[in-house]
Amino acid sequence: MNPPYQITPEILKRITSISEKIGQIHANLLDKPSPKLRKENKIKTIHASLGIEGNTLTEEQITALIENKRIIGPKKDVNEVLNAIQVYNQLALFNPNSVKSFLSAHKMLMNGLIPDPGKFRNKGVGIMAGNKLAHMAPPAENVPYLMNDLFAYVKSSKEIPLIKSCVFHYEMEFIHPFTDGNGRMGRLWQTRILMHEYPVFEFIPFENIIQKTQTLYYQALSKSDKAGNSSPFIEYMLGVIDEALNEILDFKHRTMSAKDRLAYFFEIAEVEFSRKAYMNVFKNISSATASRDLKQGLELGLFEKQGDKTKTIYRKKAHHSQ
């Protein structure tokens, strides 16, 4: 049986907007971000998802941990980040349709932080907002079959992944299958479901938009609880995804210096390329600017040039491709 929700006009509007943006991202080759951008986005994702749960480490400290450097910080916060790094590094290996895979992700994420990582809770749980009970989760003995039902929906429903991922996120928070780590698992698994259809979601840090709009996130969960269906939450979450895609596309339009453009291009370009290939990536610069950029690239020793005028071909220098 499918979880209850209605496709509202707002949901349709957001799906259209997201689909257009995914198209633009593919057209602009932004679905293959440079290693540097990938790393930055992973750091943002981990920082935001754990920050929502009260983790105090900064992006700089998380960067240091990714680079295997030692940092000074609360032991629990450091453990949470190290666990999250491990999970996000292996995200593509988890099976989005498998309860077993979902449990092994939770085990990795919560290892050393709670007594029962990777296991469903065995006692009742209520979620408090201040000193008020905001949500009474279903009894512990119902959790395994509720989660199996939810995974059956993810696996066999003909619904589009954008909606499916939001429904999963909401229903999972409602079931609250673990003693702890439910929020970060909901966000992680939504990403995993989306990646299955659109690999670009591995690099889209929508968690930092949830973090910026945290009150709205909890309001959307609570509105869906009251409505008895996930439509309000789907509307909110699609808005978040739309905004996150916007930020990726804005990266394209923000004022980048010639050096920024060259560094970005250098990481995604073929070994040999023309000025036209350069302008295809930066569609809003003039041909004069492109020529100036490439001249600077030659001076910086990033590449060498062969041929002349319209026949010019640029060739990357090997020692720069780190």
N, C-alpha and C positions, 0 to 999 in steps of 0.2 A: 504493500500500500504506500502511495506517495505521501510525503509530508504535506500539510496544507499550506497553500499560498495562492495568491491571485497575481496574474500579470497585469499590473496597473499601467495607465498611460505614461506615468513617470518612469516606470521600469523600462518600457519600450523606448522612450526617448533616450534614456541613458545607454541602453544596449546599442542603439544606432550610433550614438556619439563615440562609444568605446570602439565599436567595429571600425568606424572611419579612422580613428587614431591608430589602431593596430595596423590598418592598411598603410597609413603614412609612415609609421615606424619601419615597416618592411621596405617601403619604397625608398626611404632615406638610409637604408642599411643600418638603422639604429638597433636592429634586433641582434646585432653581433657587436656588442659594446667592447671597447678596448679592455685589456686585462686590468688597467688602472681603474677604469670606471666600474668594472665588475666588482673589484675589491671595495671601492668606496660604497657601492650600493649594498654589498653584503654587510659592511660595517654599520651603515644607516639602519638596515633591517634589524640586525641583532640589537643595536643600541635602543631602537624604538620599541621592539617587541618586549624586551626585558625591562625597559624604562617604564612601560605601562604597568608592569608588575612590581615597580618600586626599586629596581636595580639602580645603583648610584654611579656606576662607572661611566666615564666620559668616552666620546668617540676616540680620543687620542689613546686612552688606556686600552680600549678594545683593539685598536690598530696594533698596539705594542704586543698584545696577547696573540693576535693573528700572526705576527712576525716572530713568535716564540720568545719574546723578551719578558723579563720578570717585571711585575709592577707591584706597587703597594696599594692594597685596597682590602675591603672586608672579604674574608675567605669565601663566604657564601656567594657574594656577587661575582668574584673571580671564577668560582666553580660554574655558576650559571652561564657565564660567558664562554668558558672553555667548552662546556657541553653544547651550547648553541652553535659554536664555530664548527664543531664536529658534525652536528646534524645538518647545518646548511651546506657544508662541503660535500655531503653525501646525498643531498636532497633528491637528485635525479634517480638515485638507486631505489628509493622507496616506491612500492606499488600503490598508486592512489586508490585502488579498489579493494585493498586487502586489510582486514582487521589486524591480522598478524603483523603486517608491515607497520601499521599505525601504532601498535603496541611497542614494537621495537624502536620506533622513533621516540616514543614517550620515555622508554627506558634510557635511551641515550641522552635525552634532554634533561631528565630529572635525576640521573644517576648521582648518588651521593648527597642528594638534597632532601629526599623523602624516604621513608622506610620501604615503600612499595612501588618503585619505578617500574613502568611497563606492565602494571596490573590494574584492573578495574577496581574501584573502591568497594569495600565490603560493609560500609555503614552509611546511614542517611546523612544528607548534607543540606544545609540551608545557606543561601547567599545573603549576606547582610549589606544594607546600604546605610552607613552610620549605625544607629542602634535599632533600625527597622529591618524586619525580614523582607528582603526584596523578591526572593524566589526560593521556593522549596523544590529541590530537585527530586526526580522520581526515586522510589525506593531502590536500594543497592541491588536487590535480587532481580530487578527488571533491567539493569544496565546492560548485561551481555546481549539479551535478545533485542533491546532497543538499538544498540550499536550495530548488531548484525543486520537489522532492518534498514538502518541508515546506509550501510555499505551496499546492501542489495540495491537500494535506490541509486546510489552513485554509479554502480556498475551497470545497471540495466535500463535506467530511465533514458528516454529519448530527448530529455530536456537539454538545452544548450549548456555547455560547461560554465559559462558566466553565471547563470542562475543556479546551476547545480552546486557550484562552489560556495555560493552565499547561503543556500539552503543548508548545506552540510555544516557550515560554520555556525549558523544560528542553532540548528537542532542539536549539534554537539554541545554547545554551551548550555542549552536547556537540559540535556541529559546529565551534564556535568559528570562524565564517567570516572574522573580521577579524584583522588584526595587533593591534589594540587597540580598545577601546570595546564589546566583546562584552557585558559585564555591563549597562552602561547601555542598550544597544540591546534586550537581552532584556526589561528592565523596561519600557522605553518602548513596545515593540511589544505587550507583554501588555496594557498600558493601552489601546493603540489598538484591539486586537481586542475588548476588553470594551466600549469606548465605542460600537462599532458597534451593539451590541445594547442597551446601557444607557448613554445619554449621561452619566448621573450620574458615571461613572468618570473623566470629565475632571477632576472636582473632588475625587477621593478619593486622598489622598496615602498609598498603601500602602507606598511606598518607605521612609518613616520607621519603619515597623514592621519592615521587612526590616533596616534599619540597626540597630534595637535588638536584633534577634535574629540578627545576622550569622553567628554560629557555627552556629546551626541551619540557616540558609540554605545555607551551604557543606556542612554535614552531609547535608542533604536531597539536594543535587546529587550528593554522593559515594555516598549510599545507593542512589540511582537508577542511578548508573553500575554499582555492584556487582550490583544486581538485574537489570540489563539492561532495565529499563522505567521509565517516569516516575512510577509510582504514589506512591512516597515523596515525591517533589517536589510532586506534585499535592496530596497531603494537607497538606504544609507550607504551600504557597501559598494554598490555600483558607482555611487557618487565619488567614493574614495578612490576606486580603481580609475575612474575617469580623470580625476585630479592628478593621480600618480602618473598617468600616461601623458597628461599635459606637461608635467614637469620634465619628462624625458624629451618631449618635443620642444619645450622651451630652451632646453640645453642647446638645441639647434639654432635658436633665434637670439640667444643672449649674446651680448657683445663679447666676442672672443678675440683675443689678440692673435696676430699672425702666428706667434709661438704656440698658443693653445691649439689653433687649427692644425698646425704642422704636427704637433705631438699626437693629436687625436688621429689625424690621417695616417701618420706613420705606422700606427698600431693596427690599422685595418686594411691598408693598401696592399695591392699585389707588389711583387718585386719590381716589375716595370709598369709604368703608368704614364698617361699623358696629362696635359693641363685640363683637358676636358673631363677626365676621370676625377680630377681634384674638384672641379666646379660642380660635378654631379653630386658630390657629398655636401659641398657648401653652396647650396642653390642661390643664396641671397647675396653672394659677393660678385663684383664686376670682374670682367676678364683682366682688367688692369691690376686689380687687387690680387687675383690669383697669380699673375705673373710676378708681382712683387713678393708674394709669399714664397713662391717656388725659388725665386732668386735668393731669398733669405735662407731657405732650406739648403741651397747649394753652398752658401757661405758658411752655414753651420756644419757643413760636412755630412748632412743627413743622406743626401743622394748626389749622383753625378748626372750629367746630361749628355745625350747623344743626339746628333742631327741638328737641324736648324729650322727656324720659323715654325710653320705648321707641322713639320715632320718631327719636331722635338719629342724625344722620349726621355723620361727620367728613370733612373735606376737606383733602387735603395742600396746603401752601403751596408754590407753584412755586419760590421762591428757595432752597428747601432741597434740591431734588432735584439733587444734584451728579452 
